[in-house]
Amino acid sequence: MTSTTPTTSTDIDREQVKEIVCEILEIDADEVTETSLFKEDHGADSLLAIEILAALERNLHVTIDQAELSRMVNLQGVYAVVGEASNA
């Protein structure tokens, strides 16, 4: 049986990550894509970005350096950062 979900080197729960992001941005899951930009496409500001980072740390039990915020501009970036943090 083949998987339709792309495999990654990490074992992060992409749906949970997406849920957290959507809850903080106050948008429906179908409004965000892996490449839509939080700031430009969804009106997020720097405070919301910090809130996303904090919620990810709290819910996924990872530690993310605030310097990584510059990479967390869309879901792809968040998945990468969370994946790296969970492997650390």
Secondary structure, DSSP 4 states (H G I P E B T S, - for coil): ---SSPP-SS---HHHHHHHHHHHHT--GGG--SS--HHHHH---HHHHHHHHHHHHHHHT----GGGGGG-SSHHHHHHHHHHHHH-
